[in-house]
Amino acid sequence: MAAAKIRKGDRVVVLSGKDKGKTGEVIRSMPKEMKVVVSGVNVHARHRKPSQVNPQGGIERKEAPLHVSNVAIADPKSGKATRVRFEERDGKKVRVAAKSGELIHG
């Protein structure tokens, strides 16, 4: 399952779509739906009528989920997209960037 490789707080690069090339931090991960929400990426606008809760109304901008196949972890060294490998270091299973071999924190 690819969703386990991308977690909340990870820095990711968008691989396809209107925001291709943008980077951002994962705000929310939805492993069952295989989707992630990335800050500043895939922003949708919704026009809201004034209500009791929001008396001003106006345009509400919100990040929409992206499929995990459309994002990749950003390499901690270069910032470019990389795949994730799992290794055992000091008796613990850790995530490692495939390109640089750097440890992915998170």
C-alpha positions as a Markdown table, in Angstrom:
| # | Residue | x | y | z |
|---|---|---|---|---|
| 1 | Met | 0.0 | 0.0 | 0.0 |
| 2 | Ala | 1.5 | 3.3 | -1.2 |
| 3 | Ala | -0.3 | 5.4 | 1.4 |
| 4 | Ala | 1.8 | 4.1 | 4.3 |
| 5 | Lys | 4.9 | 5.5 | 2.6 |
| 6 | Ile | 3.4 | 9.1 | 2.6 |
| 7 | Arg | 2.4 | 10.3 | 6.0 |
| 8 | Lys | 1.1 | 13.5 | 7.7 |
| 9 | Gly | 3.9 | 16.1 | 7.9 |
| 10 | Asp | 5.9 | 14.8 | 4.9 |
| 11 | Arg | 7.2 | 17.2 | 2.3 |
| 12 | Val | 5.9 | 16.1 | -1.1 |
| 13 | Val | 6.2 | 17.0 | -4.8 |
| 14 | Val | 3.1 | 16.9 | -7.1 |
| 15 | Leu | 3.8 | 14.7 | -10.1 |
| 16 | Ser | 0.7 | 15.4 | -12.3 |
| 17 | Gly | -2.3 | 17.7 | -12.7 |
| 18 | Lys | -2.7 | 21.5 | -12.7 |
| 19 | Asp | -0.3 | 21.9 | -9.7 |
| 20 | Lys | 2.5 | 19.7 | -11.2 |
| 21 | Gly | 5.9 | 20.6 | -9.8 |
| 22 | Lys | 4.6 | 22.3 | -6.7 |
| 23 | Thr | 5.8 | 21.2 | -3.3 |
| 24 | Gly | 3.9 | 21.2 | 0.0 |
| 25 | Glu | 3.4 | 19.5 | 3.4 |
| 26 | Val | 0.9 | 16.8 | 3.9 |
| 27 | Ile | -1.9 | 18.1 | 6.1 |
| 28 | Arg | -4.0 | 15.0 | 6.2 |
| 29 | Ser | -3.5 | 11.4 | 5.0 |
| 30 | Met | -6.4 | 9.1 | 4.2 |
| 31 | Pro | -4.9 | 5.6 | 3.7 |
| 32 | Lys | -8.3 | 3.9 | 3.1 |
| 33 | Glu | -9.1 | 6.2 | 0.2 |
| 34 | Met | -5.5 | 6.3 | -0.9 |
| 35 | Lys | -5.6 | 10.1 | -0.8 |
| 36 | Val | -3.6 | 13.0 | 0.8 |
| 37 | Val | -4.3 | 16.7 | 1.4 |
| 38 | Val | -1.3 | 18.9 | 0.6 |
| 39 | Ser | -1.0 | 22.5 | 1.8 |
| 40 | Gly | -1.3 | 25.1 | -1.0 |
| 41 | Val | -2.0 | 22.5 | -3.6 |
| 42 | Asn | -5.2 | 21.6 | -5.4 |
| 43 | Val | -7.0 | 24.6 | -3.9 |
| 44 | His | -10.7 | 24.8 | -4.8 |
| 45 | Ala | -12.9 | 27.8 | -4.3 |
| 46 | Arg | -16.5 | 27.7 | -3.1 |
| 47 | His | -18.9 | 30.6 | -3.1 |
| 48 | Arg | -20.7 | 30.8 | 0.2 |
| 49 | Lys | -23.9 | 32.7 | 0.9 |
| 50 | Pro | -24.0 | 34.7 | 4.1 |
| 51 | Ser | -25.4 | 32.7 | 7.0 |
| 52 | Gln | -25.6 | 32.8 | 10.8 |
| 53 | Val | -22.2 | 31.1 | 11.2 |
| 54 | Asn | -20.6 | 33.2 | 8.4 |
| 55 | Pro | -22.5 | 36.5 | 8.2 |
| 56 | Gln | -20.0 | 38.0 | 5.6 |
| 57 | Gly | -20.3 | 35.1 | 3.1 |
| 58 | Gly | -17.8 | 35.2 | 0.3 |
| 59 | Ile | -15.4 | 32.8 | -1.4 |
| 60 | Glu | -14.0 | 29.9 | 0.7 |
| 61 | Arg | -10.7 | 28.4 | -0.5 |
| 62 | Lys | -9.9 | 24.9 | 0.6 |
| 63 | Glu | -7.4 | 22.2 | -0.3 |
| 64 | Ala | -9.0 | 19.1 | -1.9 |
| 65 | Pro | -7.5 | 15.6 | -1.6 |
| 66 | Leu | -5.1 | 14.2 | -4.2 |
| 67 | His | -4.5 | 10.6 | -5.1 |
| 68 | Val | -1.2 | 9.3 | -3.6 |
| 69 | Ser | -0.1 | 8.2 | -7.0 |
| 70 | Asn | 0.1 | 11.9 | -8.1 |
| 71 | Val | 2.5 | 12.9 | -5.3 |
| 72 | Ala | 6.0 | 11.7 | -4.3 |
| 73 | Ile | 8.2 | 12.3 | -1.3 |
| 74 | Ala | 10.6 | 15.2 | -1.7 |
| 75 | Asp | 14.2 | 14.1 | -1.3 |
| 76 | Pro | 15.6 | 15.6 | 2.0 |
| 77 | Lys | 18.9 | 16.4 | 0.2 |
| 78 | Ser | 17.8 | 17.7 | -3.3 |
| 79 | Gly | 14.1 | 18.5 | -2.9 |
| 80 | Lys | 13.3 | 16.4 | -6.0 |
| 81 | Ala | 10.8 | 13.6 | -6.1 |
| 82 | Thr | 12.0 | 10.2 | -4.9 |
| 83 | Arg | 10.6 | 6.8 | -4.1 |
| 84 | Val | 10.7 | 5.5 | -0.5 |
| 85 | Arg | 12.5 | 2.4 | 0.7 |
| 86 | Phe | 12.2 | 0.8 | 4.1 |
| 87 | Glu | 15.3 | -0.2 | 6.0 |
| 88 | Glu | 16.2 | -1.4 | 9.4 |
| 89 | Arg | 18.6 | 0.9 | 11.3 |
| 90 | Asp | 19.4 | 0.5 | 14.9 |
| 91 | Gly | 16.7 | -2.2 | 15.2 |
| 92 | Lys | 14.0 | 0.1 | 13.9 |
| 93 | Lys | 12.1 | 0.1 | 10.6 |
| 94 | Val | 12.7 | 3.5 | 9.0 |
| 95 | Arg | 11.8 | 5.2 | 5.7 |
| 96 | Val | 14.8 | 6.1 | 3.4 |
| 97 | Ala | 14.8 | 8.2 | 0.2 |
| 98 | Ala | 15.7 | 5.9 | -2.6 |
| 99 | Lys | 17.7 | 8.6 | -4.5 |
| 100 | Ser | 20.0 | 9.8 | -1.8 |
| 101 | Gly | 19.8 | 7.2 | 1.0 |
| 102 | Glu | 18.8 | 10.0 | 3.4 |
| 103 | Leu | 16.5 | 9.2 | 6.3 |
| 104 | Ile | 12.9 | 10.6 | 5.9 |
| 105 | His | 11.7 | 12.1 | 9.2 |
| 106 | Gly | 8.1 | 12.1 | 10.2 |
